[in-house]
Amino acid sequence: MNPRTTGLLALVALVLGAFVYFYEIEGETGRETEREAEKQIFAGLEADSIESLELTTSDGITARFERREGDWRVVSPIEGAGDATALDAITSALAGLARAGSVASAPGDLAQFGLGDAARIVRFEAKGASHALAVGRPTPVGGNVYVRADEADEVAYVESYRLNALKHGLTELRDRRIVRLAPEALARLVIAWPEAESTTAVELERDASEVWQIRRPIAARADQQTVRELISNLEYLQATGFLDERTVAVEAALKETALELRLTERGAEDSRAEGAAEASGSGAPQASDEEATRSIRIAGLEGGSRIVESEGRLYRLAPERLEDFVRERDAYRDRQLVDLAPGALERIELAFAGGDPIVLRRGDAGWSGEGREIEPDAVSSLADTLATLRAEQIVADEMGAAELASIGLEPVAARFLLKSADESGAAIGIELGRLDPARGLFARRTGESVVYALAASLAEALPLDLATFDERYGRRPEPEPEAEAEAEAEPSAGSASGSSAAGEACEAD
């Protein structure tokens, strides 16, 4: 074939291939995007550009919401914070609303589509322009709903599920968080509750090392896990409803206090002052002092709900949520006997009453014993238990010799000395007493007077004597070959005996 002809054919093939790729393949994506854009009820609308919403909620209330500095606010019929998740879902639904089809360009009587006086109207503003969406009745078939945008001549219909975000009551569109909290900004916490015709209060403060300490009624390290759970429960505390009027029954419930919390946050500006400003009617948050304190009070029952008072507002709370907050003074005291990172423990020295110490070390190949055969995997599990050893309760701040002897801590049943790989290099001493099935396993830190009770189940992991240690953590001897042969032979002998007996039985028959 002529080389020129070959070259021309190759060029044609290249052009054709490029056409197929760029037009048929790549171009199809663009054309599909254009087709989808043509279906949009509000062409070019972006959810983030919607600045306000006005609609009739599913419980028949006309409400208005505005986006202010990125946060949704309810401005009518009440003032308050809006639920960002629910309101963002509405703006996304409006921006992404696509027509499934159209009825006509001149529909005539709109009432036949439910778009007359009975239509639900959603009004909103975006980039300075006002828009409206009229929502009518369902189509006779197909699971669609008639809609009309900005009073246009066209009556369109959309898939009904695309309007689900509009089907909320006013309560669901309000922010039901009772406390707007920045956990990292908390400096102090006071939790108080009635007890034995008086009030018990525990004051907690975060020190310079970001560790929570108890300041009242005693000076002691706080239990970090309990404080974290308290803050988390506050952060996610949600109302089941709102009380915008104080009735006689509500006022009666407010006379009781089941729990009160006072929160002090660090910072030159109180990020929560907005709620107080709304309650006072000033309309705008005010600059606060260097630290701002606010109060949350869980009051009595009314209509099956607890009443909560927070920053001048009243909320309804599921009664069982009160149990989320620990109301026991000692529960806020530190009960973490050991708190090491996973894998940080590298040496365990343990001694039992009247016995020599046993030393266990962790190396690159795992755990091993000094002059003692151990099961590495079993000791690794023991190390994990010791590294995060936590008590169930504090038994006493101090005990006499006779009392300590009665619980196995004078002398101690077992003593563990734990050395970690951290920079401090300090060893942690743990002493174990006897197991009381009802109260737990008695324990204390070496050199300290406070007596704790560990969970009784920990006695399954923590050995209290040498025999138990050897049974659980010592290396199990390998069976002798002769013993294995005998063990294998026994079933065979039994089988032969059984076969013989079966044969005799057959002969007898």
KEROPA-952012 format. One line per 2 residues: number of its first residue (from 0); their letters; for each residue z, x, y of C-alpha. Coordinates in Angstrom, 1 decimal, padded with zeros to 4 digits, always signed. Each point is the difference from the previous one (the first is absolute). Layout:
% residues N
NUM	a	Z:X:Y | ...
% end
This chain:
% residues 509
0	mn	+000.0:+000.0:+000.0 | -000.7:+001.2:+003.5
2	pr	+003.1:+001.6:+001.5 | -000.6:-001.9:+003.3
4	tt	+000.0:-003.3:-001.9 | +003.2:+001.0:-001.9
6	gl	+001.7:+000.9:+003.3 | -001.0:-003.4:+001.6
8	la	+001.3:-001.9:-003.0 | +003.3:+001.9:+000.1
10	lv	+000.3:-000.8:+003.7 | -000.7:-003.7:-000.6
12	al	+002.6:+000.0:-002.8 | +002.5:+001.7:+002.4
14	vl	-000.6:-002.5:+002.7 | +000.2:-002.9:-002.4
16	ga	+003.2:+001.3:-001.4 | +001.5:+000.5:+003.5
18	fv	-001.0:-003.6:+000.8 | +001.6:-001.4:-003.1
20	yf	+003.2:+002.0:+000.6 | +000.4:-000.5:+003.7
22	ye	-001.3:-003.6:+000.3 | +000.7:-001.6:-003.4
24	ie	+003.2:+001.8:-000.9 | +001.7:+001.3:+003.2
26	ge	-001.6:-002.6:+002.1 | +001.3:-002.8:-002.2
28	tg	+003.6:+001.0:+000.9 | -000.8:-000.4:+003.7
30	re	-001.8:-003.3:-000.5 | +002.9:-001.3:-002.0
32	te	+002.3:+001.0:+002.8 | -002.2:-001.9:+002.5
34	re	-000.1:-003.1:-002.2 | +003.8:+000.0:-000.3
36	ae	+000.3:+000.4:+003.8 | -002.3:-002.9:+000.5
38	kq	+002.3:-002.2:-002.1 | +003.0:+000.8:+002.2
40	if	+001.3:-003.1:+001.9 | +001.2:+002.3:+002.9
42	ag	-002.6:+002.8:+000.1 | +001.4:+003.4:+000.9
44	le	+003.6:-001.1:+000.1 | +002.6:+002.6:-001.1
46	ad	+003.5:-001.1:-001.2 | +001.7:+002.6:+002.2
48	si	-001.7:-001.3:+003.1 | +001.7:-003.4:-000.2
50	es	+002.7:-000.1:+002.7 | +001.4:-003.5:-000.4
52	le	-000.1:-003.0:-002.4 | +000.8:-003.7:+000.5
54	lt	+000.0:-002.3:-003.0 | +001.7:-003.0:-001.6
56	ts	+002.1:+001.2:-002.9 | +000.1:-001.7:-003.3
58	dg	+003.2:-001.8:+001.0 | -001.7:-001.6:+003.0
60	it	+001.3:+002.3:+002.8 | -002.3:+001.4:+002.7
62	ar	+000.9:+003.7:+000.4 | -001.3:+002.9:+002.0
64	fe	+000.2:+003.7:-000.9 | -000.8:+003.0:+002.1
66	rr	-000.5:+003.7:-000.9 | +002.1:+002.1:+002.3
68	eg	-000.1:+003.8:-000.3 | -001.1:-000.3:-003.6
70	dw	+002.7:-002.5:-001.0 | -000.5:-003.7:-000.6
72	rv	+002.2:-002.4:+002.1 | +000.6:-003.7:-000.3
74	vs	-000.2:-001.4:+003.6 | -000.1:-003.7:-000.7
76	pi	+001.8:-002.3:-000.9 | +002.7:+002.6:-000.3
78	eg	+000.3:+003.7:+000.9 | +000.3:+002.7:-002.6
80	ag	-001.6:+002.6:-002.2 | -003.0:-001.1:-002.1
82	da	-000.6:+000.9:-003.6 | -002.5:+002.8:+000.2
84	ta	-001.2:-000.4:-003.6 | -000.8:-003.7:+000.3
86	ld	-001.5:+000.2:+003.4 | -002.2:+003.0:-000.8
88	ai	-001.2:-002.0:-003.0 | -001.1:-002.7:+002.4
90	ts	-001.9:+002.4:+002.2 | -001.7:+001.6:-003.0
92	al	-001.0:-003.4:-001.3 | -001.6:-000.9:+003.4
94	ag	-001.8:+003.3:+000.3 | -001.3:-000.2:-003.6
96	la	-000.8:-003.7:-000.1 | -003.5:-000.3:-001.4
98	ra	-002.0:-003.2:-000.3 | -001.1:-001.1:-003.5
100	gs	-002.6:-002.3:+001.6 | -000.8:-002.3:+002.9
102	va	-000.5:-003.7:+000.2 | -002.2:-000.4:+003.1
104	sa	-000.6:+001.2:+003.5 | +000.5:-003.5:+001.4
106	pg	+002.7:-001.6:-002.2 | +000.5:-003.1:+002.1
108	dl	+003.4:-001.7:-000.7 | +002.4:+002.9:-000.7
110	aq	+002.6:-002.4:-001.5 | -001.9:-000.3:-003.2
112	fg	+000.8:+003.7:-000.6 | +003.6:-000.3:+001.1
114	lg	-000.8:+001.9:+003.2 | +000.7:-002.8:+002.4
116	da	+003.4:-000.8:+001.4 | +001.6:+000.7:-003.4
118	ar	-001.2:+003.6:-000.1 | +002.5:+002.9:+000.0
120	iv	-000.8:+002.4:+002.8 | +000.8:+003.7:-000.1
122	rf	-000.4:+001.6:+003.4 | +000.1:+003.7:+000.6
124	ea	-000.9:+002.7:+002.6 | -001.7:+003.3:-000.7
126	kg	-001.1:+002.5:+002.5 | +000.5:-002.4:+002.8
128	as	-002.1:-002.8:-001.5 | +001.3:-003.3:-001.3
130	ha	-001.1:-001.4:-003.3 | +000.8:-003.1:-002.1
132	la	-000.4:-000.9:-003.6 | +000.0:-003.7:-001.0
134	vg	+001.0:-000.6:-003.7 | -001.2:-003.2:-001.5
136	rp	+000.2:-001.7:-003.4 | -001.1:+001.4:-003.4
138	tp	-003.6:-000.3:-001.0 | -000.8:-002.7:-002.7
140	vg	-000.8:+002.7:-002.5 | +000.3:+003.8:-000.3
142	gn	+003.6:+000.7:+001.2 | -001.1:+000.6:+003.6
144	vy	+001.4:-001.1:+003.3 | -002.0:-001.1:+003.1
146	vr	+000.6:+002.2:+003.2 | -001.5:+000.2:+003.5
148	ad	+000.3:+003.0:+002.2 | +000.3:+000.0:+003.8
150	ea	-001.4:-003.6:+000.2 | -003.4:+001.1:-001.2
152	de	-002.6:-002.5:-001.2 | +000.2:+001.5:-003.5
154	va	+002.3:-001.4:-002.6 | +000.6:+002.6:-002.7
156	yv	+002.1:+000.0:-003.1 | +002.0:+002.8:-001.4
158	es	+001.8:+000.7:-003.3 | +003.4:-001.7:+000.3
160	yr	+002.0:+003.0:-001.3 | -001.1:+001.9:+003.2
162	ln	+002.2:-002.3:+002.0 | +003.2:+000.4:-002.1
164	al	+001.5:+002.3:+002.6 | +000.2:-003.0:+002.4
166	kh	+002.1:-002.1:-002.3 | +003.4:+001.2:+001.1
168	gl	+003.0:-001.8:+001.6 | +001.5:+001.3:+003.2
170	te	+003.0:+001.6:-001.9 | -002.5:+002.1:-002.1
172	lr	-001.7:+001.2:+003.2 | +003.3:+001.2:+001.6
174	dr	+001.5:+003.4:-000.9 | +002.8:-000.8:-002.4
176	ri	+001.5:+003.4:+000.1 | +003.6:-000.4:+001.3
178	vr	+000.4:+003.6:+000.9 | -002.8:+002.2:+001.4
180	la	+001.3:+003.4:-001.1 | -001.0:+003.6:+000.3
182	pe	+002.2:+001.5:-002.8 | -000.6:+003.6:+001.2
184	al	+001.4:-000.9:+003.5 | +003.3:-001.4:-001.3
186	ar	+003.0:+002.0:+001.2 | +002.9:-002.3:-000.9
188	lv	+000.7:-003.0:-002.2 | +003.0:-002.3:-000.1
190	ia	+000.3:-002.5:-002.8 | +002.8:-002.5:+000.1
192	wp	+001.1:-003.0:-002.2 | +003.0:-002.3:-000.4
194	ea	+002.4:+001.0:-002.7 | +003.5:-001.3:-000.8
196	es	+000.4:-001.9:+003.3 | -001.0:+003.1:+002.0
198	tt	-003.2:+001.9:+000.7 | -001.1:+003.2:-001.8
200	av	-002.3:+002.3:+001.9 | -001.8:+003.2:-001.0
202	el	-001.4:+002.2:+002.7 | -002.8:+002.4:-001.0
204	er	-001.6:+002.7:+002.0 | -002.9:+002.4:-000.6
206	da	+001.1:+003.6:+000.7 | -002.1:+002.9:+001.3
208	se	-001.3:+000.7:-003.5 | -001.2:-003.6:-000.3
210	vw	+002.7:-000.7:-002.6 | +001.9:-003.3:+000.3
212	qi	+003.8:+000.4:+000.4 | +002.8:-002.6:+000.0
214	rr	+001.9:+000.1:+003.3 | +002.3:-003.0:-000.6
216	pi	+002.2:-001.1:-001.7 | +000.1:+003.6:-001.4
218	aa	-001.9:+003.2:+000.7 | -002.2:+000.8:-003.0
220	ra	-003.5:+000.6:-001.2 | -001.9:-003.3:-000.4
222	dq	-001.8:-001.0:-003.2 | -003.6:+000.8:+001.1
224	qt	-001.6:-002.3:-002.6 | +002.2:-003.0:+001.1
226	vr	-000.8:+000.6:+003.6 | -003.8:+000.3:-000.7
228	el	+000.1:-003.3:-001.9 | +001.9:-001.7:+002.9
230	is	-002.6:+001.2:+002.5 | -002.9:-001.1:-002.3
232	nl	+001.6:-003.4:-000.4 | +000.2:-000.4:+003.7
234	ey	-003.5:+001.2:+000.6 | -001.5:-002.6:-002.4
236	lq	+002.4:-002.8:+000.8 | -002.2:-003.1:+000.6
238	at	+000.9:-003.4:+001.2 | -001.0:-003.1:-002.0
240	gf	-000.2:-002.0:+003.3 | +000.8:-000.1:+003.7
242	ld	+002.6:-001.9:+002.0 | -001.2:-000.7:+003.5
244	er	+002.7:-002.6:+000.7 | +003.8:+000.2:-000.5
246	tv	+001.2:-003.2:-001.6 | +003.6:-000.9:-000.7
248	av	-000.4:+001.1:-003.6 | -001.5:+003.3:+001.0
250	ea	+002.8:+000.7:+002.5 | +002.6:-000.8:-002.7
252	al	-001.7:+002.6:-002.4 | +000.0:+002.6:+002.8
254	ke	+003.8:-000.2:+000.2 | +000.1:+001.8:-003.4
256	ta	-000.9:+003.7:-000.4 | -001.0:+001.1:-003.5
258	le	-001.3:+003.4:+001.1 | -000.6:+001.8:+003.3
260	lr	-002.0:+003.2:+000.6 | -000.2:+002.1:+003.2
262	lt	-002.9:+002.4:+000.2 | -000.3:+002.9:+002.5
264	er	-003.3:+001.7:+000.4 | -000.8:+003.3:+001.7
266	ga	-002.7:+000.2:+002.7 | -000.4:-000.4:+003.7
268	ed	-001.8:-003.3:-000.4 | +001.2:-002.9:-002.1
270	sr	-003.0:-001.1:-002.0 | +001.8:-003.2:-001.0
272	ae	+000.9:-001.0:+003.6 | -002.9:-002.5:+000.0
274	ga	+001.8:-002.5:-002.2 | +003.0:+000.1:+002.3
276	ae	-002.2:-000.4:+003.0 | -001.6:-003.1:-001.5
278	as	+003.4:-001.5:-000.9 | +001.3:+000.6:+003.6
280	gs	-003.2:-001.4:+001.5 | -000.9:+003.2:+001.9
282	ga	-003.4:+000.1:-001.7 | -000.3:+003.8:-000.3
284	pq	+001.9:+002.8:-001.7 | +002.3:+002.1:+002.1
286	as	+000.6:+003.8:-000.2 | +003.2:+000.7:-001.9
288	de	+002.6:+002.7:+000.1 | -000.4:+003.1:-002.2
290	ea	+001.4:-002.1:-003.0 | -000.4:-003.7:-000.5
292	tr	+002.3:-002.1:-002.1 | -000.7:-003.5:-001.4
294	si	+001.7:-002.4:-002.3 | -001.1:-002.1:-003.0
296	ri	+002.4:-002.6:-001.2 | -000.3:-002.0:-003.3
298	ag	+001.9:-003.2:+000.6 | +000.9:-003.1:-002.1
300	le	-002.1:-002.5:-002.0 | -002.0:-002.8:+001.5
302	gg	-002.5:-002.1:-001.9 | +000.0:+002.4:-003.0
304	sr	-000.7:+003.1:+002.1 | +002.0:+002.7:+001.6
306	iv	-000.3:+000.1:+003.8 | -000.7:+003.4:+001.5
308	es	+000.4:+000.9:+003.6 | -001.9:+003.0:+001.3
310	eg	-000.7:+000.9:+003.6 | +000.5:-003.5:+001.2
312	rl	-002.2:-001.6:-002.6 | +001.0:-002.1:-003.0
314	yr	-001.6:+000.2:-003.4 | +000.4:-001.6:-003.4
316	la	+000.6:+002.3:-002.9 | +000.0:-000.6:-003.8
318	pe	+003.7:+000.0:-000.9 | -000.4:+002.5:-002.9
320	rl	-001.2:+002.7:+002.5 | +003.6:+000.5:+001.1
322	ed	+000.7:+001.6:-003.4 | -002.5:+002.8:+000.9
324	fv	+002.6:+001.5:+002.3 | +002.9:+001.8:-001.6
326	re	+003.4:-001.3:+001.2 | +002.3:+002.5:-001.7
328	rd	+001.5:+002.8:+002.1 | +000.0:+002.6:-002.7
330	ay	-003.6:-000.7:-000.9 | -001.0:+001.8:+003.2
332	rd	+001.9:+003.2:-001.0 | -002.0:+002.8:-001.6
334	rq	-000.2:-000.5:-003.8 | -002.7:+002.5:-000.6
336	lv	+001.8:+002.8:-001.9 | -003.2:+002.1:-000.4
338	dl	-003.3:-000.5:+001.9 | -002.5:+002.7:-001.0
340	ap	-003.8:-000.1:+000.1 | -001.8:-000.4:-003.4
342	ga	-000.1:+003.3:-001.7 | +002.3:+001.8:+002.4
344	le	+002.8:+000.4:-002.5 | -000.3:+003.4:-001.6
346	ri	+003.4:+000.8:-001.6 | +002.7:-002.1:-001.6
348	el	+003.3:+001.3:-001.1 | +002.2:-002.4:-001.9
350	af	+003.4:+000.3:-001.6 | +002.0:-002.4:-002.1
352	ag	+003.8:-000.2:-000.2 | +001.3:+003.2:-001.6
354	gd	-003.5:+001.4:-000.6 | -002.1:+002.9:+001.2
356	pi	-002.8:-000.7:+002.6 | -003.5:-000.8:-001.2
358	vl	-002.8:+001.3:+002.3 | -003.4:-001.6:+000.1
360	rr	-002.9:+001.4:+002.1 | -003.4:-001.3:+001.0
362	gd	-002.8:+002.5:-000.2 | -003.8:-000.1:+000.0
364	ag	+000.0:-001.2:-003.6 | +002.7:-002.7:+000.6
366	ws	+003.7:-000.2:-000.8 | +001.8:+002.5:-002.2
368	ge	+003.6:+000.8:-000.9 | +001.8:+003.3:+000.4
370	gr	+000.9:+001.0:-003.6 | -000.4:-003.6:-001.1
372	ei	-002.9:-001.9:-001.6 | -000.9:-003.2:+001.9
374	ep	-002.6:-002.7:+000.1 | -001.9:+000.7:+003.3
376	da	-001.3:-003.5:+000.5 | +003.4:-001.6:-000.5
378	vs	+001.6:+002.4:+002.4 | -002.8:-000.7:+002.5
380	sl	+000.9:-003.7:-000.1 | +003.7:+001.0:+000.5
382	ad	-001.0:+002.1:+003.0 | -001.9:-003.0:+001.5
384	tl	+003.1:-002.2:-000.4 | +002.3:+002.6:+001.6
386	at	-002.4:+000.7:+003.0 | +000.4:-003.6:+001.3
388	lr	+003.4:-000.8:-001.2 | +001.3:-003.1:+001.8
390	ae	+003.3:-002.0:-000.3 | +000.3:-003.7:-000.3
392	qi	+003.2:-000.1:+002.1 | +002.8:+001.9:+001.6
394	va	+003.2:-000.4:-002.0 | +002.4:+001.8:+002.3
396	de	+000.1:+002.5:+002.9 | +002.8:+001.9:-001.8
398	mg	+002.0:-000.2:-003.1 | +003.2:+001.6:-001.3
400	aa	+000.2:+002.2:-003.0 | +001.2:-002.8:-002.3
402	el	-002.8:-002.3:+001.1 | -002.6:+002.7:-000.4
404	as	+001.3:+000.7:-003.5 | -000.3:-003.6:-000.9
406	ig	-003.7:+000.0:+000.8 | -000.8:+003.3:-001.6
408	le	-000.3:+002.1:+003.1 | +003.2:+002.0:-000.4
410	pv	-001.1:+002.1:-001.9 | -003.6:-000.9:+000.2
412	aa	-002.0:-001.0:-003.1 | -003.2:+001.8:+001.2
414	rf	-001.0:+002.1:+002.9 | -003.6:+000.6:+001.2
416	ll	-001.0:+002.7:+002.5 | -003.5:-000.6:+001.3
418	ks	-002.1:+002.7:+001.7 | -003.2:-001.1:+001.8
420	ad	-003.0:+002.1:+001.2 | +000.4:-001.0:+003.6
422	es	+000.7:+002.4:+002.8 | +003.7:-000.9:+000.3
424	ga	+000.8:+001.6:-003.3 | +003.2:-002.1:-000.2
426	ai	+001.2:-001.2:-003.4 | +001.1:-003.6:-000.5
428	gi	+003.0:-000.7:-002.2 | +000.4:-003.3:-001.9
430	el	+003.0:-000.9:-002.1 | +000.0:-002.9:-002.5
432	gr	+003.0:-001.9:-001.4 | +000.2:-002.7:-002.6
434	ld	-002.2:-003.0:-000.5 | +001.4:-003.4:+000.8
436	pa	-002.5:-002.6:-001.3 | +001.1:-002.5:+002.7
438	rg	+000.2:+002.4:+003.0 | -002.4:+002.8:-000.9
440	lf	+000.1:+003.8:-000.5 | +002.5:+001.6:+002.4
442	ar	-001.2:+003.0:+002.0 | +000.5:+002.1:+003.1
444	rt	-001.5:+002.9:+001.8 | +001.7:+003.3:-000.7
446	ge	+002.5:+000.8:+002.8 | +000.0:-003.5:+001.4
448	sv	+002.6:-002.7:-000.4 | -002.2:-003.2:+000.0
450	vy	-000.3:-001.6:-003.5 | -003.2:-001.8:-000.9
452	al	-001.1:-002.3:-002.9 | -003.4:+000.7:-001.4
454	aa	-002.0:-002.6:-001.9 | +001.4:-000.3:-003.5
456	sl	-003.5:+000.4:-001.4 | -000.1:+003.6:+001.3
458	ae	+002.5:+000.9:-002.8 | -003.1:-000.1:-002.2
460	al	-001.5:+002.9:+001.9 | +003.0:+002.0:+001.2
462	pl	+001.9:+001.7:-002.9 | +003.8:+000.0:+000.3
464	dl	+000.7:+002.4:-002.9 | -001.7:+002.9:-001.9
466	at	-000.7:-002.0:-003.1 | -002.0:-002.6:+002.0
468	fd	-001.9:+002.7:+001.9 | -001.0:+001.7:-003.3
470	er	-001.0:-003.4:-001.5 | -002.2:-001.0:+003.0
472	yg	-001.2:+003.3:+001.5 | +000.4:+002.7:-002.7
474	rr	-003.1:+001.0:-002.0 | -000.3:-001.9:-003.2
476	pe	-000.5:+002.3:-003.1 | -003.3:-000.1:-001.6
478	pe	+000.1:-001.4:-003.6 | -000.1:+002.6:-002.8
480	pe	-003.2:+000.1:-002.0 | +001.8:-000.8:-003.3
482	ae	+001.7:-003.0:+001.6 | -003.4:-001.2:+001.2
484	ae	-001.5:+000.4:-003.5 | +002.9:-001.9:-001.5
486	ae	-000.4:-002.7:+002.6 | -003.6:-000.3:-000.9
488	ae	+000.7:+000.0:-003.7 | +002.6:-002.8:+000.1
490	ps	-002.4:-002.8:+000.8 | -002.4:+001.3:-002.7
492	ag	+002.7:-000.1:-002.6 | +001.0:-003.4:+001.2
494	sa	-003.6:-001.1:-000.3 | -000.3:+001.4:-003.5
496	sg	+003.2:-001.7:-001.0 | -001.3:-003.2:+001.5
498	ss	-003.3:+000.4:-001.9 | +001.8:+000.7:-003.3
500	aa	+002.1:-003.1:+000.5 | -003.0:-002.1:+000.8
502	ge	-001.7:+001.3:-003.1 | +003.0:-000.8:-002.2
504	ac	+000.0:-003.5:+001.5 | -003.7:-000.4:-000.9
506	ea	+000.7:+001.1:-003.6 | +002.9:-002.4:-000.2
508	d	-002.3:-002.8:+001.1
% end
